[in-house]
Amino acid sequence: MNNYSTELKNNVLTIKLDDIAAGWEQWVMLRSDAHHDSNSCNRKLETQHLDLAKERGALILDFGDLFDAMQGRKDRRGSYSDIRPEDVVENYFDSIVSHAAEDYRPYANNFVMLGHGNHETSVSHHCNLDLTSNLVYRLNSDTPGARVHVGGFGGWVRFACTIQKTVMQTIRLKYHHGFGGTQSPVTRGTIQTNRQAVYLPDADIVVNGHNHQDYLLAIKRERLSTKGTISHDLAWFARTPGYKDEYGNGFGGWSVEHGNAPTTQGCIWLRLFYDSMGRRSSVGFNLVLDVR
């Protein structure tokens, strides 16, 4: 992992990356919708990807619904079949945070931000409890060197890159947990990219989650500088599918009863790099899915 520093201000997380020269690279894991405390979470795949993040020295950005958190007493979405045995306790919310802290502690130095999803905000609304902030507190308190930030339902991440000690380049990532239908079987949610491209003109990368679908799309833009120079650039739009497999073998359950199709599980890898040709346009993507 390269040396970096972070600052969170006004819902903008700035990650400063210095000493960039030819051959430099930094991996970033973009993920959401782990639903880690659910029996339907594909923990084997999640762990494989987290181990790869550790091996690569990757920074990890999580965009919400890390928790499933639907087994509270008055939650009408709850299902006893989806609760893990270790969480069948009176202090259910404390239990899922405690177990998540144990499971994610080996990767605490890789996590940079944990954002909120609708499952976390539902608990905050109904139970006055912020699961995300509690987990971040535990990871930072229990792990020397950990510096995890609490993100919002939406926000910005700025990669402030200092190249050869003199040149500054900023890569701007807009994240939003996601909204609307939880399946989007026809468009996978890609229709939102054109809407977001209109009101997010400064974003180089836009990441959504929520509907457990996946895509990587690029929109090419024509730009006009203050000096009257015409140029083109790319805005990347990504959706992270998460690690919850609600469909299973198709026998039953909420997803099957509502006619939903199986969905993918996985994450997206963002590679920041500065190559031997001195290119400053330095992003690459890899969508990593479960290919069972």
Backbone as CSV, one residue per row, in Angstrom:
resi,resn,N_x,N_y,N_z,CA_x,CA_y,CA_z,C_x,C_y,C_z
1,MET,0.842,-1.188,0.000,0.000,0.000,0.000,0.884,1.246,0.000
2,ASN,0.609,2.180,-0.902,1.378,3.406,-0.966,1.075,4.301,0.235
3,ASN,2.011,5.208,0.509,1.766,6.181,1.556,0.631,7.106,1.131
4,TYR,-0.265,7.371,2.049,-1.372,8.259,1.744,-1.848,8.916,3.028
5,SER,-2.566,10.005,2.873,-3.210,10.666,4.007,-4.633,10.992,3.606
6,THR,-5.505,11.149,4.584,-6.920,11.379,4.294,-7.454,12.547,5.112
7,GLU,-8.475,13.171,4.561,-9.181,14.249,5.264,-10.640,14.233,4.822
8,LEU,-11.551,14.252,5.774,-12.980,14.299,5.485,-13.523,15.647,5.914
9,LYS,-14.051,16.397,4.939,-14.564,17.734,5.227,-15.720,18.028,4.287
10,ASN,-16.840,18.478,4.847,-18.015,18.853,4.052,-18.461,17.725,3.122
11,ASN,-18.426,16.495,3.618,-18.867,15.309,2.881,-17.979,15.012,1.675
12,VAL,-16.758,15.508,1.698,-15.765,15.191,0.667,-14.576,14.534,1.349
13,LEU,-14.310,13.285,0.983,-13.149,12.571,1.506,-11.999,12.757,0.528
14,THR,-10.934,13.392,0.984,-9.753,13.602,0.155,-8.687,12.588,0.536
15,ILE,-8.221,11.842,-0.460,-7.133,10.879,-0.270,-5.925,11.420,-1.013
16,LYS,-4.906,11.808,-0.272,-3.705,12.399,-0.867,-2.680,11.302,-1.128
17,LEU,-2.249,11.207,-2.382,-1.269,10.211,-2.814,-0.054,10.952,-3.366
18,ASP,1.084,10.768,-2.709,2.288,11.521,-3.059,3.366,10.619,-3.665
19,ASP,4.443,11.257,-4.115,5.624,10.553,-4.617,5.283,9.622,-5.782
20,ILE,4.470,10.105,-6.702,4.066,9.300,-7.853,5.075,9.482,-8.983
21,ALA,5.574,8.362,-9.485,6.519,8.383,-10.602,6.186,7.216,-11.518
22,ALA,6.931,7.088,-12.615,6.681,6.020,-13.584,6.681,4.661,-12.893
23,GLY,5.683,3.840,-13.203,5.571,2.520,-12.606,4.709,2.475,-11.365
24,TRP,4.264,3.632,-10.900,3.433,3.687,-9.688,2.037,3.172,-9.973
25,GLU,1.431,2.487,-8.988,0.036,2.098,-9.080,-0.561,2.000,-7.682
26,GLN,-1.857,2.196,-7.610,-2.596,2.042,-6.369,-3.948,1.426,-6.687
27,TRP,-4.233,0.258,-6.082,-5.515,-0.403,-6.268,-6.529,0.143,-5.270
28,VAL,-7.776,0.233,-5.715,-8.879,0.658,-4.856,-10.025,-0.330,-5.060
29,MET,-10.521,-0.890,-3.974,-11.661,-1.805,-4.028,-12.931,-1.002,-3.807
30,LEU,-13.837,-1.042,-4.783,-15.129,-0.383,-4.686,-16.187,-1.454,-4.425
31,ARG,-16.919,-1.342,-3.314,-17.861,-2.388,-2.951,-19.057,-1.799,-2.215
32,SER,-20.132,-2.569,-2.203,-21.339,-2.196,-1.456,-22.145,-3.463,-1.221
33,ASP,-23.205,-3.338,-0.469,-24.226,-4.387,-0.341,-23.656,-5.752,0.054
34,ALA,-22.768,-5.747,1.032,-22.241,-7.020,1.523,-23.310,-7.798,2.284
35,HIS,-24.183,-7.085,3.011,-25.199,-7.747,3.848,-24.522,-8.856,4.669
36,HIS,-23.438,-8.466,5.326,-22.505,-9.414,5.921,-23.146,-10.309,6.973
37,ASP,-24.123,-9.806,7.709,-24.735,-10.583,8.797,-25.871,-11.464,8.318
38,SER,-26.131,-11.496,7.019,-27.198,-12.335,6.491,-26.685,-13.734,6.164
39,ASN,-27.532,-14.728,6.361,-27.194,-16.085,5.937,-26.993,-16.181,4.433
40,SER,-27.544,-15.213,3.705,-27.444,-15.217,2.249,-26.176,-14.539,1.741
41,CYS,-25.360,-14.013,2.643,-24.104,-13.387,2.222,-23.125,-14.449,1.747
42,ASN,-22.548,-14.237,0.589,-21.528,-15.130,0.050,-20.186,-14.766,0.702
43,ARG,-20.026,-15.207,1.936,-18.848,-14.818,2.710,-17.554,-15.375,2.126
44,LYS,-17.634,-16.529,1.503,-16.432,-17.104,0.908,-15.878,-16.183,-0.173
45,LEU,-16.744,-15.706,-1.052,-16.313,-14.805,-2.115,-15.872,-13.467,-1.543
46,GLU,-16.624,-12.961,-0.573,-16.251,-11.687,0.042,-14.855,-11.769,0.651
47,THR,-14.582,-12.854,1.363,-13.274,-13.021,1.984,-12.161,-13.132,0.933
48,GLN,-12.436,-13.840,-0.160,-11.453,-13.932,-1.237,-11.082,-12.552,-1.760
49,HIS,-12.087,-11.707,-1.945,-11.825,-10.365,-2.467,-11.126,-9.489,-1.432
50,LEU,-11.501,-9.614,-0.159,-10.816,-8.851,0.889,-9.367,-9.288,1.033
51,ASP,-9.119,-10.586,0.917,-7.739,-11.079,0.974,-6.924,-10.541,-0.201
52,LEU,-7.555,-10.447,-1.369,-6.869,-9.892,-2.528,-6.582,-8.410,-2.323
53,ALA,-7.509,-7.705,-1.677,-7.276,-6.295,-1.366,-6.060,-6.136,-0.458
54,LYS,-5.947,-7.015,0.516,-4.807,-6.956,1.429,-3.509,-7.271,0.684
55,GLU,-3.567,-8.285,-0.194,-2.390,-8.659,-0.977,-1.939,-7.522,-1.890
56,ARG,-2.902,-6.797,-2.461,-2.587,-5.708,-3.388,-2.279,-4.394,-2.675
57,GLY,-2.460,-4.352,-1.364,-2.320,-3.085,-0.657,-3.387,-2.100,-1.077
58,ALA,-4.585,-2.594,-1.328,-5.655,-1.763,-1.870,-6.321,-0.925,-0.783
59,LEU,-6.826,0.224,-1.188,-7.717,1.016,-0.357,-9.132,0.506,-0.601
60,ILE,-9.934,0.420,0.454,-11.286,-0.119,0.321,-12.305,0.977,0.630
61,LEU,-13.209,1.201,-0.327,-14.325,2.123,-0.147,-15.613,1.311,-0.183
62,ASP,-16.393,1.374,0.893,-17.649,0.629,0.988,-18.801,1.626,0.956
63,PHE,-19.775,1.371,0.070,-20.840,2.335,-0.172,-22.191,1.911,0.408
64,GLY,-22.177,1.230,1.533,-23.402,1.002,2.276,-24.024,-0.372,2.139
65,ASP,-24.958,-0.644,3.017,-25.581,-1.960,3.195,-24.537,-3.031,3.475
66,LEU,-23.504,-2.657,4.210,-22.594,-3.669,4.751,-23.387,-4.577,5.681
67,PHE,-24.360,-3.992,6.393,-25.230,-4.758,7.274,-26.546,-5.080,6.571
68,ASP,-27.094,-6.248,6.904,-28.454,-6.601,6.490,-29.434,-6.050,7.532
69,ALA,-29.210,-6.419,8.781,-29.863,-5.766,9.935,-31.388,-5.771,9.866
70,MET,-31.970,-6.847,9.389,-33.428,-6.897,9.258,-34.107,-7.786,10.294
71,GLN,-33.361,-8.198,11.325,-33.939,-9.140,12.275,-34.300,-8.496,13.614
72,GLY,-34.433,-7.176,13.608,-34.919,-6.500,14.805,-36.354,-6.900,15.109
73,ARG,-36.793,-6.728,16.336,-38.088,-7.239,16.790,-39.261,-6.767,15.941
74,LYS,-39.245,-5.500,15.540,-40.405,-4.933,14.863,-40.178,-4.760,13.360
75,ASP,-39.155,-5.371,12.834,-38.867,-5.242,11.406,-39.697,-6.255,10.627
76,ARG,-40.625,-5.771,9.834,-41.520,-6.653,9.089,-40.812,-7.381,7.940
77,ARG,-39.603,-6.946,7.616,-38.845,-7.620,6.560,-38.115,-8.855,7.072
78,GLY,-38.088,-9.046,8.374,-37.274,-10.079,8.991,-37.711,-11.490,8.635
79,SER,-36.734,-12.398,8.695,-36.989,-13.818,8.456,-36.022,-14.615,9.321
80,TYR,-36.567,-15.499,10.143,-35.706,-16.278,11.025,-34.700,-17.113,10.240
81,SER,-35.064,-17.513,9.031,-34.155,-18.344,8.240,-32.932,-17.573,7.763
82,ASP,-32.988,-16.245,7.831,-31.879,-15.449,7.307,-30.979,-14.908,8.412
83,ILE,-31.221,-15.278,9.647,-30.394,-14.794,10.744,-29.334,-15.835,11.076
84,ARG,-28.121,-15.378,11.252,-27.025,-16.285,11.575,-27.146,-16.741,13.033
85,PRO,-26.816,-17.991,13.334,-27.026,-18.532,14.687,-26.375,-17.696,15.782
86,GLU,-25.196,-17.148,15.511,-24.492,-16.385,16.552,-25.177,-15.058,16.872
87,ASP,-26.130,-14.654,16.025,-26.813,-13.379,16.252,-28.228,-13.551,16.816
88,VAL,-28.602,-14.783,17.143,-29.907,-15.026,17.775,-29.749,-14.744,19.267
89,VAL,-29.696,-13.463,19.599,-29.466,-13.028,20.979,-30.342,-11.815,21.263
90,GLU,-30.464,-11.473,22.532,-31.299,-10.341,22.936,-30.754,-9.027,22.372
91,ASN,-29.434,-8.847,22.454,-28.812,-7.611,21.955,-28.383,-7.815,20.501
92,TYR,-29.356,-8.003,19.644,-29.125,-8.368,18.239,-28.229,-7.361,17.514
93,PHE,-28.522,-6.069,17.612,-27.745,-5.072,16.875,-26.307,-4.997,17.384
94,ASP,-26.136,-5.078,18.697,-24.779,-5.119,19.245,-24.023,-6.335,18.710
95,SER,-24.727,-7.435,18.580,-24.104,-8.678,18.144,-23.598,-8.580,16.706
96,ILE,-24.419,-8.029,15.795,-23.974,-7.993,14.397,-22.819,-7.002,14.209
97,VAL,-22.806,-5.928,15.009,-21.677,-4.993,14.930,-20.417,-5.646,15.479
98,SER,-20.545,-6.337,16.601,-19.397,-6.991,17.219,-18.789,-8.048,16.297
99,HIS,-19.645,-8.869,15.675,-19.138,-9.908,14.787,-18.550,-9.324,13.506
100,ALA,-19.146,-8.234,13.009,-18.574,-7.572,11.836,-17.190,-7.010,12.166
101,ALA,-17.035,-6.431,13.346,-15.731,-5.889,13.742,-14.680,-6.993,13.807
102,GLU,-15.059,-8.150,14.316,-14.123,-9.283,14.369,-13.723,-9.731,12.959
103,ASP,-14.703,-9.810,12.061,-14.441,-10.319,10.720,-13.642,-9.337,9.867
104,TYR,-13.869,-8.029,10.067,-13.213,-7.029,9.220,-11.926,-6.481,9.829
105,ARG,-11.640,-6.842,11.077,-10.438,-6.317,11.726,-9.154,-6.624,10.950
106,PRO,-9.010,-7.811,10.341,-7.770,-8.064,9.575,-7.586,-7.130,8.382
107,TYR,-8.663,-6.451,7.973,-8.598,-5.575,6.797,-8.793,-4.109,7.187
108,ALA,-8.767,-3.822,8.485,-9.083,-2.475,8.959,-8.128,-1.432,8.402
109,ASN,-6.866,-1.805,8.198,-5.897,-0.846,7.667,-6.068,-0.610,6.175
110,ASN,-6.889,-1.416,5.522,-7.194,-1.197,4.103,-8.452,-0.363,3.910
111,PHE,-9.409,-0.502,4.845,-10.639,0.271,4.732,-10.338,1.760,4.928
112,VAL,-10.868,2.576,4.034,-10.730,4.023,4.143,-12.063,4.660,4.507
113,MET,-13.153,4.096,4.011,-14.463,4.673,4.281,-15.534,3.598,4.292
114,LEU,-16.469,3.724,5.230,-17.687,2.923,5.257,-18.864,3.882,5.136
115,GLY,-19.613,3.754,4.052,-20.767,4.612,3.849,-22.041,3.981,4.380
116,HIS,-23.131,4.705,4.292,-24.436,4.245,4.741,-25.289,3.785,3.558
117,GLY,-26.044,2.718,3.774,-27.043,2.277,2.811,-28.422,2.344,3.443
118,ASN,-29.435,1.954,2.693,-30.800,2.040,3.213,-31.044,1.093,4.387
119,HIS,-30.294,-0.015,4.471,-30.473,-0.910,5.615,-29.952,-0.259,6.893
120,GLU,-28.843,0.466,6.800,-28.329,1.167,7.983,-29.210,2.359,8.357
121,THR,-29.664,3.119,7.349,-30.476,4.296,7.678,-31.840,3.892,8.215
122,SER,-32.341,2.717,7.814,-33.607,2.229,8.372,-33.471,1.980,9.869
123,VAL,-32.342,1.380,10.277,-32.108,1.139,11.707,-31.960,2.467,12.443
124,SER,-31.254,3.424,11.834,-31.101,4.738,12.461,-32.456,5.405,12.660
125,HIS,-33.315,5.268,11.661,-34.626,5.919,11.715,-35.534,5.284,12.769
126,HIS,-35.542,3.962,12.823,-36.488,3.265,13.692,-35.940,2.981,15.088
127,CYS,-34.612,2.883,15.201,-34.035,2.458,16.490,-33.023,3.450,17.060
128,ASN,-32.815,4.579,16.367,-31.865,5.594,16.843,-30.471,5.007,17.076
129,LEU,-30.038,4.163,16.146,-28.749,3.493,16.288,-28.018,3.531,14.951
130,ASP,-26.791,4.058,14.956,-25.989,4.152,13.737,-25.005,2.984,13.712
131,LEU,-25.365,1.936,12.998,-24.522,0.742,12.930,-23.166,1.048,12.291
132,THR,-23.167,1.871,11.248,-21.930,2.171,10.524,-20.930,2.894,11.419
133,SER,-21.389,3.920,12.115,-20.493,4.663,13.006,-19.969,3.781,14.130
134,ASN,-20.808,2.890,14.632,-20.368,1.965,15.674,-19.272,1.033,15.168
135,LEU,-19.428,0.516,13.954,-18.411,-0.373,13.402,-17.111,0.384,13.151
136,VAL,-17.209,1.587,12.601,-16.002,2.386,12.351,-15.271,2.664,13.656
137,TYR,-16.002,3.001,14.701,-15.381,3.261,15.994,-14.613,2.039,16.484
138,ARG,-15.225,0.861,16.357,-14.566,-0.362,16.828,-13.318,-0.668,16.008
139,LEU,-13.406,-0.513,14.689,-12.247,-0.815,13.851,-11.087,0.128,14.160
140,ASN,-11.381,1.410,14.311,-10.325,2.379,14.602,-9.761,2.209,16.007
141,SER,-10.612,1.826,16.953,-10.168,1.680,18.342,-9.343,0.416,18.551
142,ASP,-9.695,-0.640,17.843,-9.095,-1.950,18.095,-7.904,-2.266,17.200
143,THR,-7.657,-1.439,16.171,-6.612,-1.766,15.197,-5.602,-0.644,15.111
144,PRO,-4.362,-0.858,15.548,-3.335,0.177,15.436,-3.157,0.625,13.985
145,GLY,-3.170,1.922,13.772,-2.957,2.473,12.441,-4.194,2.606,11.588
146,ALA,-5.334,2.052,12.034,-6.564,2.141,11.238,-7.064,3.580,11.223
147,ARG,-7.544,4.017,10.077,-8.072,5.380,9.928,-9.273,5.349,8.994
148,VAL,-10.311,4.676,9.444,-11.528,4.513,8.659,-12.441,5.710,8.905
149,HIS,-13.048,6.238,7.828,-13.963,7.362,7.940,-15.403,6.890,7.753
150,VAL,-16.333,7.623,8.357,-17.758,7.363,8.173,-18.242,8.179,6.982
151,GLY,-18.755,7.496,5.961,-19.283,8.175,4.793,-20.789,8.325,4.868
152,GLY,-21.350,9.053,3.931,-22.780,9.275,3.906,-23.496,8.281,3.004
153,PHE,-24.776,8.546,2.776,-25.539,7.786,1.787,-25.023,8.147,0.393
154,GLY,-24.549,9.360,0.277,-23.888,9.830,-0.931,-22.795,10.799,-0.536
155,GLY,-21.849,11.020,-1.423,-20.758,11.936,-1.128,-19.705,11.890,-2.220
156,TRP,-18.564,12.478,-1.930,-17.465,12.562,-2.892,-16.182,11.997,-2.302
157,VAL,-15.356,11.440,-3.184,-13.992,11.053,-2.843,-13.067,11.708,-3.864
158,ARG,-12.068,12.429,-3.383,-11.073,13.066,-4.254,-9.739,12.353,-4.088
159,PHE,-9.198,11.834,-5.184,-7.845,11.297,-5.172,-6.915,12.417,-5.633
160,ALA,-6.213,13.024,-4.679,-5.312,14.128,-4.977,-3.905,13.570,-5.178
161,CYS,-3.480,13.501,-6.416,-2.229,12.835,-6.781,-1.133,13.852,-7.067
162,THR,-0.003,13.707,-6.388,1.164,14.541,-6.660,2.156,13.726,-7.473
163,ILE,2.366,14.138,-8.725,3.201,13.391,-9.666,4.560,14.059,-9.783
164,GLN,5.594,13.274,-9.559,6.975,13.751,-9.649,7.185,15.025,-8.832
165,LYS,6.478,15.095,-7.703,6.624,16.127,-6.677,6.168,17.521,-7.106
166,THR,5.750,17.685,-8.361,5.400,19.025,-8.826,4.029,19.117,-9.480
167,VAL,3.568,18.037,-10.121,2.333,18.080,-10.896,1.183,17.521,-10.054
168,MET,0.096,18.269,-9.978,-1.078,17.820,-9.232,-2.157,17.353,-10.198
169,GLN,-2.738,16.201,-9.933,-3.889,15.714,-10.687,-4.925,15.217,-9.697
170,THR,-6.167,15.593,-9.923,-7.250,15.166,-9.046,-8.233,14.303,-9.818
171,ILE,-8.540,13.130,-9.273,-9.551,12.236,-9.835,-10.740,12.271,-8.881
172,ARG,-11.908,12.637,-9.405,-13.076,12.905,-8.559,-14.101,11.790,-8.718
173,LEU,-14.420,11.148,-7.604,-15.376,10.042,-7.580,-16.606,10.459,-6.787
174,LYS,-17.752,10.376,-7.421,-19.028,10.608,-6.743,-19.648,9.257,-6.412
175,TYR,-20.044,9.075,-5.161,-20.707,7.824,-4.795,-22.112,8.108,-4.274
176,HIS,-22.984,7.160,-4.502,-24.344,7.191,-3.955,-24.750,5.747,-3.745
177,HIS,-25.311,5.443,-2.575,-25.652,4.044,-2.329,-26.582,3.496,-3.394
178,GLY,-27.525,4.299,-3.846,-28.458,3.856,-4.874,-29.892,4.018,-4.413
179,PHE,-30.812,3.946,-5.365,-32.220,4.191,-5.058,-33.065,3.475,-6.106
180,GLY,-34.377,3.500,-5.881,-35.293,2.904,-6.840,-35.464,1.418,-6.599
181,GLY,-35.920,0.707,-7.631,-36.179,-0.719,-7.521,-34.930,-1.508,-7.180
182,THR,-35.143,-2.615,-6.485,-34.004,-3.408,-6.028,-33.534,-4.420,-7.059
183,GLN,-34.150,-4.464,-8.224,-33.738,-5.441,-9.234,-33.371,-4.797,-10.566
184,SER,-34.245,-3.935,-11.093,-34.012,-3.325,-12.406,-33.599,-4.387,-13.420
185,PRO,-34.429,-5.402,-13.645,-34.004,-6.557,-14.445,-33.717,-6.233,-15.900
186,VAL,-34.322,-5.173,-16.437,-34.119,-4.847,-17.849,-32.907,-3.946,-18.038
187,THR,-32.865,-2.829,-17.304,-31.791,-1.846,-17.517,-30.619,-2.015,-16.561
188,ARG,-30.806,-2.827,-15.500,-29.813,-2.962,-14.429,-29.528,-1.630,-13.726
189,GLY,-30.345,-0.622,-14.002,-30.138,0.696,-13.404,-29.331,1.629,-14.271
190,THR,-28.944,1.179,-15.475,-28.078,2.006,-16.319,-28.774,3.274,-16.795
191,ILE,-30.105,3.293,-16.791,-30.811,4.492,-17.219,-30.450,5.686,-16.338
192,GLN,-30.046,5.406,-15.091,-29.670,6.481,-14.176,-28.375,7.164,-14.588
193,THR,-27.551,6.492,-15.386,-26.264,7.090,-15.751,-26.454,8.370,-16.550
194,ASN,-27.417,8.386,-17.472,-27.645,9.590,-18.264,-28.169,10.736,-17.404
195,ARG,-28.997,10.398,-16.414,-29.481,11.441,-15.506,-28.329,11.981,-14.657
196,GLN,-27.522,11.077,-14.131,-26.422,11.516,-13.278,-25.371,12.291,-14.065
197,ALA,-25.187,11.938,-15.334,-24.216,12.652,-16.150,-24.590,14.126,-16.304
198,VAL,-25.895,14.421,-16.223,-26.352,15.803,-16.365,-26.025,16.620,-15.129
199,TYR,-26.343,16.071,-13.934,-26.179,16.889,-12.730,-24.865,16.647,-11.997
200,LEU,-24.002,15.771,-12.545,-22.681,15.541,-11.954,-21.592,15.806,-13.001
201,PRO,-21.522,17.017,-13.540,-20.579,17.288,-14.628,-19.108,17.252,-14.204
202,ASP,-18.836,17.331,-12.895,-17.450,17.366,-12.433,-16.905,15.993,-12.064
203,ALA,-17.751,14.959,-12.129,-17.313,13.627,-11.700,-16.542,12.926,-12.807
204,ASP,-15.410,12.338,-12.438,-14.680,11.453,-13.343,-15.212,10.029,-13.234
205,ILE,-15.685,9.668,-12.048,-16.207,8.331,-11.760,-17.469,8.489,-10.928
206,VAL,-18.514,7.753,-11.266,-19.749,7.740,-10.478,-20.049,6.287,-10.117
207,VAL,-20.209,6.018,-8.820,-20.439,4.653,-8.346,-21.779,4.580,-7.618
208,ASN,-22.583,3.604,-7.992,-23.846,3.310,-7.319,-23.848,1.849,-6.869
209,GLY,-24.725,1.539,-5.932,-24.926,0.156,-5.497,-26.415,-0.131,-5.437
210,HIS,-26.850,-0.810,-4.394,-28.239,-0.962,-3.969,-29.031,-2.060,-4.678
211,ASN,-29.009,-2.120,-6.017,-29.941,-3.032,-6.682,-29.339,-4.406,-6.974
212,HIS,-28.108,-4.645,-6.493,-27.435,-5.944,-6.607,-27.164,-6.331,-8.064
213,GLN,-27.131,-5.316,-8.936,-26.746,-5.520,-10.326,-25.334,-4.992,-10.531
214,ASP,-24.818,-5.148,-11.741,-23.467,-4.668,-12.011,-23.381,-4.083,-13.410
215,TYR,-22.549,-3.072,-13.557,-22.193,-2.562,-14.881,-20.987,-1.637,-14.775
216,LEU,-20.327,-1.468,-15.898,-19.279,-0.481,-16.103,-19.560,0.197,-17.432
217,LEU,-19.799,1.495,-17.402,-20.104,2.242,-18.620,-19.247,3.501,-18.670
218,ALA,-18.862,3.876,-19.864,-18.120,5.121,-20.045,-18.916,6.047,-20.957
219,ILE,-18.990,7.323,-20.594,-19.617,8.335,-21.420,-18.548,9.344,-21.822
220,LYS,-18.366,9.507,-23.121,-17.356,10.436,-23.602,-17.953,11.833,-23.687
221,ARG,-17.189,12.815,-23.212,-17.689,14.185,-23.147,-16.801,15.120,-23.958
222,GLU,-17.421,16.117,-24.567,-16.675,17.184,-25.236,-16.549,18.352,-24.284
223,ARG,-15.322,18.823,-24.101,-15.066,19.902,-23.148,-14.486,21.113,-23.863
224,LEU,-14.736,22.279,-23.311,-14.194,23.528,-23.839,-13.510,24.255,-22.699
225,SER,-12.217,24.500,-22.843,-11.446,25.155,-21.789,-11.695,26.654,-21.796
226,THR,-11.232,27.326,-20.748,-11.366,28.792,-20.669,-10.549,29.488,-21.743
227,LYS,-9.580,28.771,-22.324,-8.763,29.334,-23.398,-9.317,29.016,-24.783
228,GLY,-10.490,28.355,-24.828,-11.111,28.054,-26.094,-10.621,26.780,-26.754
229,THR,-9.987,25.898,-25.984,-9.474,24.641,-26.515,-10.513,23.539,-26.341
230,ILE,-10.791,22.811,-27.431,-11.730,21.701,-27.384,-10.982,20.411,-27.070
231,SER,-11.540,19.621,-26.149,-10.937,18.331,-25.805,-12.036,17.342,-25.457
232,HIS,-11.656,16.080,-25.332,-12.595,15.024,-24.939,-12.094,14.360,-23.665
233,ASP,-13.015,13.912,-22.822,-12.641,13.081,-21.683,-13.728,12.033,-21.455
234,LEU,-13.467,11.129,-20.519,-14.405,10.057,-20.202,-14.924,10.207,-18.781
235,ALA,-16.208,9.990,-18.613,-16.793,9.833,-17.281,-17.208,8.373,-17.145
236,TRP,-16.739,7.725,-16.089,-17.023,6.309,-15.860,-18.184,6.161,-14.886
237,PHE,-19.104,5.253,-15.207,-20.249,4.956,-14.350,-20.206,3.475,-13.983
238,ALA,-20.268,3.217,-12.688,-20.107,1.844,-12.196,-21.215,1.519,-11.208
239,ARG,-21.593,0.240,-11.185,-22.529,-0.238,-10.160,-21.954,-1.503,-9.541
240,THR,-21.886,-1.507,-8.222,-21.321,-2.632,-7.479,-22.441,-3.564,-7.030
241,PRO,-22.334,-4.872,-7.315,-23.444,-5.789,-7.049,-23.581,-6.252,-5.612
242,GLY,-22.479,-6.323,-4.866,-22.542,-6.784,-3.486,-22.322,-8.280,-3.358
243,TYR,-22.640,-8.822,-2.176,-22.315,-10.216,-1.881,-23.510,-11.019,-1.366
244,LYS,-24.715,-10.513,-1.558,-25.893,-11.230,-1.065,-26.528,-12.042,-2.195
245,ASP,-26.738,-13.332,-1.933,-27.367,-14.228,-2.897,-28.721,-14.644,-2.348
246,GLU,-29.749,-13.858,-2.642,-31.085,-14.141,-2.122,-31.801,-15.241,-2.900
247,TYR,-31.400,-15.464,-4.119,-32.109,-16.402,-4.990,-31.813,-17.853,-4.618
248,GLY,-30.551,-18.143,-4.299,-30.169,-19.504,-3.922,-30.475,-20.504,-5.013
249,ASN,-31.143,-21.604,-4.643,-31.484,-22.636,-5.631,-32.873,-22.431,-6.232
250,GLY,-33.482,-21.276,-5.933,-34.775,-20.959,-6.525,-35.971,-21.583,-5.835
251,PHE,-35.764,-22.214,-4.666,-36.859,-22.912,-3.981,-37.893,-21.939,-3.415
252,GLY,-37.415,-20.846,-2.818,-38.353,-19.929,-2.184,-37.644,-18.747,-1.572
253,GLY,-38.382,-17.989,-0.785,-37.847,-16.784,-0.180,-38.348,-15.537,-0.886
254,TRP,-38.010,-14.369,-0.315,-38.535,-13.094,-0.802,-38.218,-12.892,-2.272
255,SER,-36.983,-13.100,-2.664,-36.568,-12.832,-4.041,-37.297,-13.734,-5.034
256,VAL,-37.384,-15.017,-4.709,-38.045,-15.970,-5.602,-39.530,-15.674,-5.688
257,GLU,-40.174,-15.383,-4.545,-41.610,-15.128,-4.524,-41.998,-13.880,-5.294
258,HIS,-41.057,-12.940,-5.436,-41.343,-11.712,-6.169,-40.903,-11.803,-7.637
259,GLY,-40.545,-12.992,-8.073,-40.217,-13.192,-9.476,-38.898,-12.613,-9.909
260,ASN,-37.988,-12.399,-8.978,-36.688,-11.834,-9.321,-35.745,-12.905,-9.872
261,ALA,-34.823,-12.474,-10.670,-33.823,-13.381,-11.234,-32.606,-13.453,-10.330
262,PRO,-31.763,-14.470,-10.491,-30.497,-14.489,-9.749,-29.670,-13.254,-10.097
263,THR,-28.904,-12.788,-9.143,-28.028,-11.639,-9.380,-26.581,-12.030,-9.136
264,THR,-25.695,-11.220,-9.676,-24.261,-11.465,-9.505,-23.814,-11.029,-8.116
265,GLN,-22.657,-11.512,-7.719,-22.004,-11.017,-6.505,-20.575,-10.634,-6.856
266,GLY,-20.078,-9.601,-6.178,-18.700,-9.207,-6.425,-18.453,-7.739,-6.136
267,CYS,-17.365,-7.232,-6.702,-16.935,-5.860,-6.458,-16.328,-5.295,-7.737
268,ILE,-15.885,-4.074,-7.671,-15.183,-3.450,-8.792,-13.824,-2.988,-8.301
269,TRP,-12.803,-3.283,-9.089,-11.446,-2.835,-8.786,-11.129,-1.604,-9.627
270,LEU,-10.692,-0.565,-8.960,-10.193,0.635,-9.615,-8.672,0.644,-9.458
271,ARG,-7.971,0.767,-10.579,-6.504,0.823,-10.546,-6.056,2.217,-10.972
272,LEU,-5.433,2.926,-10.053,-4.805,4.195,-10.364,-3.352,3.905,-10.731
273,PHE,-2.879,4.492,-11.830,-1.514,4.169,-12.234,-0.883,5.328,-12.992
274,TYR,0.438,5.304,-13.023,1.238,6.259,-13.789,2.271,5.430,-14.527
275,ASP,2.111,5.315,-15.836,2.933,4.353,-16.565,4.218,4.978,-17.093
276,SER,5.031,4.149,-17.757,6.348,4.575,-18.224,6.273,5.612,-19.339
277,MET,5.071,5.738,-19.952,4.889,6.742,-20.996,4.506,8.097,-20.394
278,GLY,4.370,8.126,-19.092,4.058,9.382,-18.428,2.623,9.825,-18.596
279,ARG,1.728,8.871,-18.857,0.334,9.253,-19.037,-0.281,9.690,-17.713
280,ARG,-0.981,10.793,-17.731,-1.624,11.285,-16.522,-3.092,10.883,-16.469
281,SER,-3.620,10.368,-17.577,-4.987,9.848,-17.557,-4.929,8.435,-17.022
282,SER,-5.065,8.296,-15.707,-4.531,7.102,-15.069,-5.562,6.331,-14.261
283,VAL,-6.581,5.809,-14.932,-7.525,4.942,-14.242,-7.811,3.723,-15.104
284,GLY,-8.009,2.590,-14.438,-8.418,1.371,-15.113,-9.395,0.643,-14.222
285,PHE,-10.297,-0.149,-14.805,-11.332,-0.825,-14.035,-11.344,-2.311,-14.338
286,ASN,-11.772,-3.073,-13.347,-11.983,-4.498,-13.529,-13.171,-4.904,-12.660
287,LEU,-14.220,-5.393,-13.307,-15.402,-5.865,-12.597,-15.192,-7.340,-12.256
288,VAL,-15.121,-7.656,-10.968,-14.813,-8.991,-10.500,-16.078,-9.607,-9.907
289,LEU,-16.550,-10.692,-10.509,-17.817,-11.288,-10.110,-17.631,-12.749,-9.708
290,ASP,-18.678,-13.277,-9.088,-18.741,-14.701,-8.803,-19.152,-15.406,-10.081
291,VAL,-18.322,-16.321,-10.573,-18.586,-16.963,-11.854,-18.926,-18.436,-11.678
292,ARG,-19.584,-18.758,-10.562,-19.974,-20.148,-10.319,-20.886,-20.640,-11.417
